[in-house]
Amino acid sequence: RPMVRLGIHFPCLKSIPKRAREGLFAGKGIMFGHRVTFSNKKTKRTWKPNSQRRTYQSEIMDRSYTMNVTTAAMRWIDKAGGFDAYLLHTPDKKLVSDLGSRLKREMWEKIEEKRSRSEEIDIPVRARRLPRKPAWFSEENEKKSEIRLRDVLPKKEEMPPPKPEYAASAT
């Protein structure tokens, strides 16, 4: 069990729960430590991973899987470019899951089987994270944003002279 240091006052021990083996927890586990008050009193407490029940569709296996997934694993799946890409390109050491390792092995077997039959197969590539445009952003707004600031601001000749009360207080 690796020792993780969460704060100045206390070390924290991390253990992988049994239910993490049947889901995708992305290395997250139960953390043990102390709640430290202002008077430095320590009371034992645990931090449990935020796991959700989710269904993911595998394009390689042509079926869906329902399992417990932590929010950290959900973010990793999105960053990888999908469920299949996450499983295929994440090392077993980082998966820390019997289910994840088994699905990964089955996917590679299915890929090899399709290759041996000379079928065309798309192996998902780990996606690079591209910034998303906001929902309100459109081509028209993009053209408007290309307008320079000096084009929008009034020219010095067009600006009104300062009011006398502001000019007196500035000196």
C-alpha positions as CSV (number, residue, x, y, z in Angstrom):
1,R,0.0,0.0,0.0
2,P,1.5,3.3,-1.1
3,M,1.8,6.1,1.5
4,V,0.4,9.4,0.3
5,R,1.0,12.7,2.0
6,L,-2.1,14.9,2.0
7,G,-1.1,17.6,4.5
8,I,1.5,18.8,6.8
9,H,0.1,17.2,10.0
10,F,-0.8,13.7,8.8
11,P,0.2,10.9,6.4
12,C,-2.6,9.2,4.5
13,L,-2.8,5.6,3.6
14,K,-4.5,4.6,0.3
15,S,-6.1,1.2,-0.3
16,I,-7.8,-0.1,-3.4
17,P,-11.3,-1.5,-2.5
18,K,-12.5,-4.8,-3.8
19,R,-15.3,-3.2,-5.8
20,A,-12.7,-1.3,-7.8
21,R,-11.6,-4.5,-9.4
22,E,-15.0,-4.9,-11.0
23,G,-15.2,-1.3,-12.3
24,L,-12.9,1.5,-13.7
25,F,-11.5,3.5,-10.8
26,A,-8.4,4.9,-12.5
27,G,-6.2,4.1,-9.6
28,K,-8.4,5.9,-7.1
29,G,-9.0,4.2,-3.8
30,I,-10.1,4.7,-0.2
31,M,-7.9,7.2,1.6
32,F,-7.4,7.0,5.4
33,G,-6.2,9.9,7.5
34,H,-7.0,12.4,10.2
35,R,-9.3,15.4,10.4
36,V,-7.2,18.0,12.1
37,T,-8.9,20.8,14.1
38,F,-7.5,24.2,14.9
39,S,-6.4,22.9,18.3
40,N,-4.5,20.1,16.5
41,K,-6.9,17.3,17.7
42,K,-6.9,14.4,15.2
43,T,-9.9,12.2,14.5
44,K,-9.7,9.3,12.1
45,R,-11.6,9.6,8.8
46,T,-11.8,8.1,5.3
47,W,-12.2,9.5,1.9
48,K,-14.1,7.3,-0.5
49,P,-13.8,7.6,-4.3
50,N,-16.7,9.3,-6.2
51,S,-18.0,6.3,-8.2
52,Q,-21.0,6.4,-10.5
53,R,-22.8,3.7,-12.4
54,R,-22.3,4.3,-16.1
55,T,-22.9,2.5,-19.4
56,Y,-20.2,2.7,-22.1
57,Q,-20.5,1.5,-25.7
58,S,-17.5,-0.5,-27.1
59,E,-17.2,-0.1,-30.9
60,I,-14.7,-2.9,-31.1
61,M,-16.7,-5.4,-29.1
62,D,-20.1,-4.2,-30.5
63,R,-21.8,-4.2,-27.1
64,S,-22.3,-2.0,-24.1
65,Y,-20.9,-2.4,-20.6
66,T,-22.5,-1.1,-17.4
67,M,-20.0,-0.7,-14.5
68,N,-18.9,1.5,-11.6
69,V,-16.7,4.3,-12.9
70,T,-15.0,7.1,-10.8
71,T,-15.3,10.7,-12.0
72,A,-11.6,10.7,-12.5
73,A,-11.9,7.7,-14.9
74,M,-14.7,9.5,-16.7
75,R,-12.4,12.4,-17.4
76,W,-9.6,10.0,-18.6
77,I,-12.1,8.3,-20.9
78,D,-13.1,11.7,-22.4
79,K,-9.4,12.8,-22.8
80,A,-8.5,9.5,-24.4
81,G,-11.1,9.9,-27.0
82,G,-13.6,7.2,-25.9
83,F,-14.0,4.0,-23.9
84,D,-12.1,1.8,-26.3
85,A,-9.1,4.2,-26.7
86,Y,-8.9,4.5,-22.9
87,L,-8.7,0.8,-22.3
88,L,-6.4,0.0,-25.2
89,H,-3.8,2.7,-24.5
90,T,-3.8,2.7,-20.6
91,P,-1.2,0.4,-19.0
92,D,-2.6,-2.3,-16.7
93,K,-0.6,-0.7,-13.8
94,K,-2.7,2.4,-14.2
95,L,-6.0,0.6,-14.7
96,V,-5.8,-1.3,-11.4
97,S,-8.8,-3.2,-12.4
98,D,-9.5,-6.9,-13.2
99,L,-12.4,-5.9,-15.3
100,G,-10.4,-3.3,-17.2
101,S,-7.5,-5.7,-17.8
102,R,-9.9,-8.4,-19.0
103,L,-11.8,-6.1,-21.4
104,K,-8.5,-4.8,-22.8
105,R,-7.3,-8.4,-23.4
106,E,-10.6,-9.3,-25.1
107,M,-10.4,-6.2,-27.3
108,W,-6.9,-7.0,-28.5
109,E,-8.0,-10.6,-29.2
110,K,-11.0,-9.3,-31.2
111,I,-8.7,-7.0,-33.1
112,E,-6.2,-9.8,-33.9
113,E,-9.2,-12.0,-35.0
114,K,-10.5,-9.4,-37.4
115,R,-7.0,-8.8,-38.8
116,S,-6.5,-12.6,-39.4
117,R,-9.7,-12.6,-41.4
118,S,-8.4,-9.6,-43.4
119,E,-11.2,-7.4,-42.2
120,E,-10.7,-3.6,-42.0
121,I,-10.6,-2.5,-38.4
122,D,-10.2,1.0,-36.9
123,I,-8.0,0.9,-33.8
124,P,-9.0,4.0,-31.8
125,V,-6.1,6.4,-31.4
126,R,-5.6,8.3,-28.2
127,A,-7.0,11.7,-28.9
128,R,-5.2,14.9,-28.3
129,R,-7.3,17.3,-26.2
130,L,-8.6,20.1,-28.4
131,P,-10.2,23.1,-26.9
132,R,-14.0,23.1,-27.5
133,K,-15.8,26.2,-28.8
134,P,-18.6,27.4,-26.6
135,A,-22.2,26.5,-27.7
136,W,-22.9,30.2,-28.5
137,F,-19.9,30.5,-30.7
138,S,-20.6,30.6,-34.5
139,E,-18.8,31.5,-37.7
140,E,-20.5,34.9,-37.6
141,N,-19.3,35.6,-34.1
142,E,-15.8,34.4,-35.1
143,K,-15.7,37.1,-37.9
144,K,-16.9,39.7,-35.5
145,S,-14.2,38.8,-33.0
146,E,-11.6,39.5,-35.7
147,I,-12.4,43.2,-35.6
148,R,-9.5,45.0,-34.0
149,L,-10.0,47.0,-30.8
150,R,-8.6,50.2,-32.4
151,D,-11.4,49.9,-35.0
152,V,-14.0,49.9,-32.3
153,L,-12.7,52.6,-30.0
154,P,-13.4,56.2,-31.0
155,K,-10.6,58.2,-32.5
156,K,-9.0,61.0,-30.5
157,E,-10.6,63.7,-32.6
158,E,-14.1,62.2,-31.9
159,M,-13.6,62.0,-28.1
160,P,-15.4,64.7,-26.2
161,P,-13.2,67.0,-24.0
162,P,-13.1,66.1,-20.3
163,K,-15.6,67.8,-18.0
164,P,-14.2,70.7,-15.9
165,E,-14.8,69.0,-12.5
166,Y,-12.8,65.9,-13.4
167,A,-10.0,68.0,-14.9
168,A,-9.6,70.1,-11.7
169,S,-9.5,67.0,-9.5
170,A,-6.9,65.3,-11.6
171,T,-4.3,68.1,-11.0
